[in-house]
Amino acid sequence: MSPAALRGAVDLSTLRNRPSAPTPASTGGSASIVTDVVIDATDETFGQVLEISRTVPVVVDLWAEWCGPCKQLSPIIEKVTRELGGRVLLAKVDVDANPQLAQGFRAQSIPMVVAVIAGQPVPMFTGAVPEAQVRDVFAQLLQVAGQNGVTGTLDVGAPVDDAEPVAEPELPPLHAEAFAAIEAGDYPAAIRAYEKALAENPRDEDAIAGLGQVRLLDRVQGLDLQAARAAAAAAPQEVAAQFAVADLDIAGGHVEDAFARLLDLFAQLPADERTPVRERLVELFGLVGATDSRVVSARNRLSSLLF
C-alpha cells in the first residue's frame, strides 16, 4: 500500500484549492479538534479533509443509498475508525450528491474506500470485505502514515448541536443474517441468506448486489494471483482458470481487464461451451452496475459475439 499506487487513478487536484469554510482541524500540532471522527464530506468541504490528512490519515468511504454492499461495509469501517480513538478520520461521501468527488476518485463501482495521507491518495479496497480484512488494512494504513510523518491525533470536541442522532434503519432479517455471516468470514452462509431474500423478493436490488459481492469474495478467498495468472496463461481456453483471474481482476478494481479476458474466452470457445462464460459475464455486469460505461461497452461486445 503506497500513495504511488493510485497515481493516475485518482485526481484530487480540482478539490485541493477549492474555497471552503474554516477547517475544523489545525495542522500545526499533534492534536486537532473536530466534532467527530466520522464526518460527511462534500464537493464543497473536501478541501478541509485534505488539510486534516496532514495530521491524521483520512479514510474516504464512497457510498450511495442504493448500494447494498455499502450498507454492509460502512458500519464496519465506522466501528474500526471509532476504536482507533482519533488516529484516523472517516469521511463519508455520497457519490450521487457529490459528483465532483466521485469523478475525482474515479469511482466506477462502489463501495470504494480510499485513504488520503498528507493530501496523497492511498488505495484500500473496493467492494464489501469482512471485518478482519478491514482491520488488517487499517493497520497497514497507520504504518504508511507513520512512514510519512502523519502521526497526529484528533481531539474530538463537543458537537455543534445536541440533537439526537438519527437512528440507522434496521436491515431486513435475511440481510442482517448475511451481514453477520460476512463479518464472520462465512461466505457460504451469507450466500444462502441472500438467496433466501431473493426467493422472497426477486426484485430486491440490495440482495442482488450483495449476493454478487459475496459470491465474488467466496471465489477469490485463498486464491494466489501469481499462481492463477500462470495457470491461465498455460491454458488459455480453460474456463475455470480464466474465471479465477477475472474474479481477481474484478476484486482488485481491474474491471476492463476482467471483461476483456472473459469476452476473448467466449469468442474462442465452441458455441456449445460458451454458456458458463456468458452467465459469469452477466453476473459480473450486475456486480459492477448496468449503467457503468465499462459494462455498457462489454455488453455491446457480448451482443455482437452472440449475433
Wavefront OBJ file of the C-alpha trace (Angstrom):
o trace
v 0.000 0.000 0.000
v 1.575 3.304 -1.043
v 0.444 6.696 -2.378
v 2.105 5.902 -5.687
v -0.282 3.010 -6.220
v -3.157 5.322 -7.136
v -1.199 7.882 -9.131
v -3.099 8.498 -12.342
v -6.168 6.722 -10.982
v -7.315 9.483 -8.637
v -7.296 13.211 -9.341
v -7.698 15.385 -6.247
v -6.180 18.498 -7.786
v -9.543 20.098 -8.567
v -10.560 19.803 -4.911
v -7.300 20.814 -3.258
v -7.682 24.550 -3.808
v -11.451 24.817 -3.589
v -12.504 27.599 -1.187
v -14.288 26.296 1.868
v -15.337 27.144 5.393
v -12.604 27.381 8.034
v -11.038 23.969 8.608
v -12.204 22.194 11.772
v -8.686 20.888 12.396
v -5.361 22.616 12.615
v -2.290 21.002 11.119
v 0.361 22.557 13.277
v 0.489 20.107 16.184
v -0.002 16.529 17.207
v -3.674 17.048 18.044
v -6.512 18.621 16.045
v -10.015 19.443 17.198
v -13.038 18.087 15.313
v -16.586 17.398 16.414
v -16.435 13.704 15.479
v -14.062 11.166 13.934
v -16.769 10.355 11.375
v -17.915 13.172 9.073
v -19.915 13.628 5.884
v -17.667 15.153 3.205
v -18.968 17.057 0.176
v -17.586 18.565 -3.001
v -17.515 21.927 -1.183
v -15.865 20.766 2.075
v -13.311 18.258 0.809
v -10.569 20.881 0.855
v -10.839 20.749 4.661
v -10.476 16.979 4.573
v -7.266 17.254 2.568
v -5.861 19.631 5.205
v -6.786 17.256 8.038
v -4.960 14.468 6.174
v -1.695 16.223 7.088
v -2.433 15.491 10.751
v -4.081 12.054 10.606
v -4.834 9.660 7.750
v -8.304 10.184 6.322
v -10.347 7.197 5.155
v -12.794 8.149 2.382
v -15.851 5.883 2.120
v -17.604 6.377 -1.236
v -21.167 5.083 -0.979
v -24.730 5.540 -2.230
v -28.162 4.914 -0.752
v -28.981 2.288 -3.403
v -25.768 0.308 -2.804
v -26.446 -2.864 -0.801
v -22.794 -3.788 -0.170
v -22.192 -0.225 1.094
v -24.681 -0.917 3.884
v -22.593 -3.943 4.847
v -19.190 -2.280 4.697
v -19.790 1.249 6.030
v -20.752 0.239 9.605
v -17.604 -1.905 9.840
v -15.376 0.976 8.708
v -17.056 3.341 11.171
v -16.670 0.849 14.028
v -12.956 0.363 13.369
v -12.408 4.123 12.974
v -14.028 4.901 16.324
v -11.985 2.225 18.072
v -8.788 3.982 16.950
v -9.531 6.940 19.215
v -8.822 9.830 16.866
v -5.851 8.371 14.981
v -7.980 8.223 11.795
v -10.752 10.422 10.377
v -13.529 8.779 8.356
v -15.011 10.968 5.604
v -18.222 9.541 4.130
v -19.025 10.641 0.568
v -22.422 10.124 -1.063
v -21.371 9.759 -4.716
v -24.834 10.693 -6.026
v -24.819 14.002 -4.157
v -21.149 14.783 -4.809
v -20.342 14.135 -8.487
v -17.051 16.035 -8.417
v -15.657 13.809 -5.682
v -16.968 10.696 -7.450
v -15.193 11.817 -10.610
v -12.014 12.778 -8.767
v -11.763 9.327 -7.197
v -12.773 7.613 -10.468
v -15.493 5.770 -8.524
v -16.672 3.396 -11.266
v -18.031 0.916 -8.712
v -18.905 1.192 -5.034
v -18.371 0.692 -2.207
v -14.910 2.121 -2.800
v -12.626 3.028 0.087
v -9.535 5.186 -0.393
v -7.298 6.817 2.203
v -5.632 10.221 1.958
v -2.290 10.820 3.710
v -0.836 14.325 3.570
v -3.025 15.069 0.559
v -1.967 11.927 -1.325
v -4.403 9.074 -2.140
v -3.683 5.564 -0.880
v -5.722 2.537 -2.078
v -7.629 0.453 0.446
v -10.357 -1.743 -1.087
v -13.340 -1.945 -3.421
v -16.429 -3.970 -2.553
v -17.666 -5.396 0.740
v -14.953 -7.120 2.767
v -15.055 -8.851 6.175
v -14.157 -7.034 9.380
v -10.879 -8.915 9.817
v -9.644 -7.677 6.452
v -10.772 -4.121 7.233
v -8.728 -4.212 10.450
v -5.668 -5.521 8.614
v -5.866 -2.755 6.004
v -6.330 -0.060 8.680
v -3.214 -1.368 10.458
v -1.275 -1.107 7.196
v -2.664 2.405 6.691
v -1.340 3.567 10.062
v 2.080 2.116 9.213
v 2.174 4.022 5.909
v 1.008 7.192 7.673
v 3.793 6.839 10.232
v 6.362 6.378 7.475
v 5.150 9.683 6.010
v 5.204 11.557 9.308
v 1.412 11.686 9.709
v 1.069 10.611 13.336
v -1.314 13.146 14.897
v -4.448 12.551 16.937
v -7.838 14.197 16.607
v -9.223 15.841 19.740
v -12.957 15.287 19.445
v -14.681 18.357 20.864
v -18.287 18.967 21.775
v -20.783 18.590 18.933
v -22.159 21.733 17.323
v -25.684 20.898 18.461
v -27.215 18.450 20.905
v -29.774 16.989 18.524
v -30.324 13.284 18.893
v -28.626 11.316 16.085
v -30.939 9.828 13.523
v -31.134 6.072 14.004
v -29.960 3.987 11.083
v -32.780 1.907 9.565
v -32.612 -1.728 10.556
v -31.619 -4.234 7.898
v -34.224 -6.809 6.875
v -33.654 -10.078 8.810
v -32.094 -12.015 5.923
v -29.846 -9.077 5.024
v -28.761 -8.830 8.658
v -28.093 -12.575 8.639
v -25.940 -12.186 5.508
v -24.087 -9.236 7.010
v -23.304 -11.168 10.196
v -22.038 -14.098 8.128
v -19.777 -11.796 6.092
v -18.363 -10.324 9.300
v -17.616 -13.869 10.461
v -15.984 -14.726 7.131
v -18.658 -17.364 6.443
v -19.370 -16.515 2.817
v -21.426 -19.660 2.023
v -23.829 -18.745 4.837
v -24.068 -15.180 3.503
v -24.791 -16.533 0.024
v -27.602 -18.720 1.393
v -29.135 -15.759 3.241
v -29.126 -13.556 0.145
v -30.536 -16.390 -1.965
v -33.392 -16.749 0.540
v -34.012 -12.994 0.359
v -34.195 -13.195 -3.441
v -36.520 -16.180 -3.275
v -38.866 -13.982 -1.227
v -38.395 -10.915 -3.441
v -36.634 -11.432 -6.790
v -36.526 -7.640 -7.272
v -34.584 -6.976 -4.066
v -31.757 -4.916 -5.585
v -29.756 -4.814 -2.352
v -29.860 -8.613 -2.165
v -28.874 -8.941 -5.829
v -25.877 -6.662 -5.336
v -24.945 -8.273 -2.032
v -25.146 -11.765 -3.487
v -22.851 -10.817 -6.356
v -20.322 -9.288 -3.967
v -20.262 -12.192 -1.549
v -20.056 -14.802 -4.309
v -17.018 -12.965 -5.611
v -15.468 -12.826 -2.136
v -16.085 -16.549 -1.713
v -14.469 -17.380 -5.063
v -11.323 -15.290 -4.562
v -10.761 -16.374 -0.956
v -7.438 -18.181 -0.824
v -6.528 -17.588 -4.485
v -2.931 -16.670 -5.269
v -2.757 -14.056 -8.019
v 0.587 -15.132 -9.490
v -0.369 -18.817 -9.497
v -3.760 -18.015 -11.030
v -2.210 -15.936 -13.803
v 0.341 -18.652 -14.554
v -2.402 -21.292 -14.779
v -4.497 -19.068 -17.066
v -1.527 -18.358 -19.343
v -0.766 -22.071 -19.603
v -4.373 -22.965 -20.511
v -5.952 -20.049 -22.416
v -9.208 -21.936 -23.086
v -9.527 -23.499 -19.623
v -12.702 -21.861 -18.309
v -12.010 -22.297 -14.580
v -8.504 -20.851 -14.913
v -9.745 -17.787 -16.810
v -12.610 -17.326 -14.335
v -10.139 -17.238 -11.422
v -8.062 -14.424 -12.937
v -11.160 -12.479 -13.989
v -12.506 -12.683 -10.429
v -9.197 -11.459 -9.007
v -9.173 -8.601 -11.512
v -12.705 -7.552 -10.547
v -11.840 -7.740 -6.839
v -8.771 -5.614 -7.493
v -10.680 -2.999 -9.484
v -9.332 -4.038 -12.919
v -12.809 -4.285 -14.391
v -11.936 -3.778 -18.058
v -9.195 -6.442 -17.896
v -11.651 -8.947 -16.423
v -14.299 -8.263 -19.062
v -11.771 -8.414 -21.910
v -10.443 -11.761 -20.669
v -13.885 -13.350 -20.500
v -15.047 -11.886 -23.803
v -11.908 -13.184 -25.540
v -12.546 -16.588 -23.982
v -16.182 -16.509 -25.122
v -15.078 -15.727 -28.673
v -12.594 -18.616 -28.718
v -14.827 -21.355 -27.329
v -17.137 -23.614 -29.382
v -20.772 -22.491 -29.282
v -21.826 -25.381 -27.029
v -19.241 -24.432 -24.351
v -19.987 -20.721 -24.135
v -22.947 -20.664 -21.730
v -20.964 -20.633 -18.431
v -18.848 -17.743 -19.710
v -21.904 -15.734 -20.740
v -23.526 -16.387 -17.347
v -20.404 -15.296 -15.478
v -20.215 -12.112 -17.563
v -23.850 -11.312 -16.814
v -23.211 -11.855 -13.106
v -20.207 -9.532 -13.166
v -22.163 -6.933 -15.150
v -24.689 -6.854 -12.323
v -21.931 -6.579 -9.752
v -20.271 -3.572 -11.410
v -23.537 -1.867 -12.359
v -25.671 -1.819 -15.503
v -25.048 1.886 -16.176
v -21.276 1.688 -15.805
v -19.602 2.629 -19.110
v -17.342 -0.432 -18.929
v -20.370 -2.696 -18.569
v -22.141 -0.991 -21.464
v -19.096 -1.481 -23.699
v -18.600 -5.110 -22.672
v -22.297 -5.898 -23.066
v -22.242 -4.464 -26.585
v -19.279 -6.652 -27.493
v -21.001 -9.715 -25.997
v -24.100 -8.988 -28.077
v -22.013 -8.758 -31.238
v -20.400 -12.108 -30.445
v -23.788 -13.704 -29.811
v -25.371 -12.437 -33.014
l 1 2 3 4 5 6 7 8 9 10 11 12 13 14 15 16 17 18 19 20 21 22 23 24 25 26 27 28 29 30 31 32 33 34 35 36 37 38 39 40 41 42 43 44 45 46 47 48 49 50 51 52 53 54 55 56 57 58 59 60 61 62 63 64 65 66 67 68 69 70 71 72 73 74 75 76 77 78 79 80 81 82 83 84 85 86 87 88 89 90 91 92 93 94 95 96 97 98 99 100 101 102 103 104 105 106 107 108 109 110 111 112 113 114 115 116 117 118 119 120 121 122 123 124 125 126 127 128 129 130 131 132 133 134 135 136 137 138 139 140 141 142 143 144 145 146 147 148 149 150 151 152 153 154 155 156 157 158 159 160 161 162 163 164 165 166 167 168 169 170 171 172 173 174 175 176 177 178 179 180 181 182 183 184 185 186 187 188 189 190 191 192 193 194 195 196 197 198 199 200 201 202 203 204 205 206 207 208 209 210 211 212 213 214 215 216 217 218 219 220 221 222 223 224 225 226 227 228 229 230 231 232 233 234 235 236 237 238 239 240 241 242 243 244 245 246 247 248 249 250 251 252 253 254 255 256 257 258 259 260 261 262 263 264 265 266 267 268 269 270 271 272 273 274 275 276 277 278 279 280 281 282 283 284 285 286 287 288 289 290 291 292 293 294 295 296 297 298 299 300 301 302 303 304 305 306 307
